[in-house]
Amino acid sequence: MRWPFMLERAGRSGFAWNIPEWFGMGGAPHVLRRGDTIAAEIFAFYGGMESQQQIDVCVGEPDALLRELEEVCRESYEVDPALSHLERLPGGMGLDGDFEITEGHAFAFEPNALRDGKRVCIGGTVLLTASGPEELNTIPNRLNVVD
């Protein structure tokens, strides 16, 4: 899979992602080194429904800044966004500002944090069920580490 179904980036700088430069413009691909991160935004489709998944992977133990950014993302993922305190709802909402979240709604939560050229982005899909919210994935909800 590749864009538009998946966006990715790799390296030490994580400002944004798209298709890799070498994929679209030629040249050698990035060679992963310890301390690099790999990020992807995956657009999965099933039964006419779309779900977005974020994943960030660090090669080797993350530095202190990456762990701090991960903590900011986790706090954002777990804290109620309290949309009611906003004077104006974000774009895409009805003009009257009313919307009702009911059983069966699914949402993509994608908190990310960026500082000093490093970025962590986590998150996936949550479904509202009769017994409350249900995470449909857990692996991309943290900074994953591989050696």
C-alpha positions in Angstrom: 0.0 0.0 0.0 1.1 3.6 -0.5 -0.3 7.1 -0.7 -3.1 7.9 -0.7 -3.7 4.9 1.5 -0.6 5.3 3.6 1.6 8.3 4.4 5.0 7.7 6.0 8.3 9.2 7.0 11.6 7.9 8.4 14.7 9.5 10.0 15.6 11.8 12.8 13.5 14.8 11.7 9.8 14.2 12.0 8.1 17.5 11.0 5.6 15.9 8.6 5.0 12.9 6.4 4.1 12.0 2.8 5.4 9.5 0.4 9.2 9.2 0.8 11.1 11.6 -1.3 13.1 8.8 -2.9 9.9 7.1 -3.9 8.6 10.1 -5.9 11.9 11.7 -7.0 14.4 8.9 -7.3 17.6 8.4 -5.3 18.5 6.0 -2.6 16.0 5.3 0.2 16.9 6.4 3.8 19.0 3.8 5.7 17.6 3.5 9.2 19.9 4.1 12.1 19.6 3.9 15.9 17.5 6.8 17.1 15.5 7.2 13.8 11.8 7.0 13.9 9.4 5.6 11.4 5.9 6.9 11.2 2.9 6.0 9.1 -0.7 7.0 8.8 -2.7 4.1 7.4 -6.0 4.6 5.7 -7.8 1.3 6.0 -11.1 0.6 4.3 -13.5 -2.2 5.1 -17.2 -2.6 4.1 -17.3 1.0 2.8 -16.0 2.5 6.0 -12.7 4.2 6.5 -10.5 4.1 9.6 -7.2 5.9 10.1 -4.4 4.5 12.2 -1.3 6.3 13.3 1.9 4.5 14.3 5.3 5.7 15.4 8.2 3.3 15.8 11.7 4.2 17.2 14.8 2.2 16.2 16.5 1.7 19.6 15.6 3.3 22.9 14.0 6.7 22.3 15.7 9.8 23.7 14.2 11.9 26.5 12.4 14.3 24.1 10.7 11.5 22.2 9.5 10.0 25.5 8.2 13.4 26.6 6.3 13.9 23.3 4.9 10.4 23.7 3.6 11.3 27.1 1.9 14.5 25.8 0.2 12.3 23.1 -0.9 9.7 25.6 -2.3 12.4 27.9 -4.2 14.0 25.0 -5.5 10.6 24.0 -6.9 9.8 27.5 -8.2 13.3 28.4 -11.7 14.5 27.5 -11.3 17.2 24.9 -14.2 19.2 26.4 -15.4 20.6 23.1 -18.2 22.4 25.1 -15.7 25.2 26.2 -15.0 26.2 22.6 -16.6 29.4 21.4 -16.9 27.9 17.9 -16.8 24.2 16.9 -14.1 23.1 14.5 -14.9 23.1 10.8 -17.0 20.2 9.5 -19.7 20.6 12.2 -23.2 21.6 11.4 -23.8 25.4 11.4 -26.0 25.1 14.5 -23.1 23.5 16.3 -25.2 20.6 17.5 -24.2 17.0 17.1 -25.0 13.9 19.1 -22.5 11.1 19.7 -24.5 7.9 19.8 -23.8 4.2 20.0 -22.2 3.0 16.8 -20.2 6.1 16.0 -16.5 5.5 15.4 -13.8 8.2 15.7 -10.2 8.4 14.7 -8.1 10.0 17.5 -4.7 11.1 16.4 -2.9 13.2 19.0 0.6 14.3 18.0 3.3 16.4 19.5 6.1 18.2 17.8 9.2 20.0 19.2 12.7 20.8 18.0 12.1 18.9 14.7 11.0 15.7 16.4 7.4 14.4 16.3 5.4 11.6 17.9 1.9 10.8 16.5 -0.2 8.0 17.9 -3.8 6.9 17.8 -6.4 4.9 16.1 -10.1 4.2 16.1 -12.5 4.2 19.0 -16.1 2.9 18.7 -18.9 4.1 21.0 -20.7 1.0 22.2 -23.7 0.5 24.6 -21.1 -0.1 27.4 -18.9 2.9 26.5 -16.0 3.6 24.3 -14.1 0.6 22.9 -10.6 1.0 21.5 -10.4 -1.0 18.2 -6.6 -1.0 18.2 -3.9 -0.7 20.9 -0.5 -1.2 19.2 -0.3 2.3 17.6 -1.5 4.0 20.8 2.1 4.4 22.1 5.6 4.9 20.7 6.8 1.5 19.7 10.4 0.5 20.1 12.4 -2.0 18.0 16.0 -3.0 18.1 
